Amino acid sequence: MDSNLIIGIIAALAVIVGIGIYVSKNKGSKPPVTQRPVAQAIKYEAPTQVDAPAAMQPQVETDQLDKPESTGQRSTRLKDRFDKSQNSLSSSFKALFSASEVNDDSWTELEDQLILADVGASTSVEIVENLKKSARGKSGADLKEVVKAELNKLVDAGFNRELNLPTKSAGPAVLLTVGVNGTGKTTTTGKLARFLVAQNKKVLLGAADTFRAAAAEQLATWGSRVGVEVVRGPEGGDPASVAFDAVQTGTSEKVDVVLIDTAGRLHTKQGLMDELGKVHRVASKNTSIDEVLLVIDATIGQNGLTQAKVFAEVVPVTGIVLTKLDGTAKGGIVIAVQQALQVPVKLVGLGEGPDDLAKFDPAEFVNGLVG
Ligand code: GDP
């Protein structure tokens, strides 16, 4: 046979095989067609879309669902992660406790580390002044207990940190997550759904962040992994109507908790008021909103505090979720944000993993800081 003909046949075969591989690789990556004209729950019915990615399949067999980690397991794992991330402040405390003589330099160093950890300048000065008074005549080891007591007082501050998710005769408990885009709001809502599923609660999600293209898809993925329904609307649609529908669906389906993810476009305070204020108003038409969790990214320092104050003026924030504490040594923001808003930190995000959300425990937190 002519060698040009053989090369031609080989080239043609290579192209056919190449196309075959490309098609099979991309087969599962098309998003499912879940666009609906009005807000509507995704039911776990037989899938009509055969090429939806596995995590997005609305039909999930119970034995295929994720088993969220139990509270005990996750708190031990996440405590270690937090302790590691707060190394610099811990080292500063350790130096103080092991010093043969605690002098002005030791106190200045501690004050600097507290400020660096985002405790806030005036609170850091106050802490060090109080410690100086209580530390007189104390050994390094005794000093540790004094420091722990002082920090415990500030961090604990007597807040009730339980999520307020009451059993209501008229319908489910309703929780809104609010916060600026990028803080981890949707991720936290998804993690929270798992957290509640692990406590045998029947949960429904409302994807009211209709402005960020991927948010509803992201939430649908979180929901499908643990068998939780998601109510969503068209992209760019009215977030308040999605929130309303989520509450209605949750009521008719007799779920325990409806979690609503909201949009966090902080363009102007007026804009936020119009959008988020309306979501809150409309969602609470036929029920009460029991918990409004403000999600703050711990890595952004004082900006987080500014955001928190704006949101607190728009909606009645009842708890704070501090995310990304795994990626920063700035755990002191817990103290600063609680003082600024007079609202407790209820949950902390310590990673991107599905079960990297924990209840905030003040005593464990202080032990992690002080060692
Ligand atoms: P949203 O715009 O506020 O809804 O933010 P997303 O939920 O989309 O999260 C933004 C990014 O932050 C994503 O890459 C998340 O995986 C990440 N993220 C969320 N929470 C945490 C956390 O606790 N730790 C870390 N390291 N990353 C997080």
Boltz pocket constraint, residues with backbone or C-beta under 6 A from the ligand:
constraints:
  - pocket:
      binder: B
      contacts: [[A, 179], [A, 180], [A, 181], [A, 182], [A, 183], [A, 184], [A, 185], [A, 186], [A, 187], [A, 188], [A, 215], [A, 322], [A, 323], [A, 324], [A, 325], [A, 326], [A, 327], [A, 348], [A, 349], [A, 350], [A, 351], [A, 352], [A, 356]]
      max_distance: 6.0
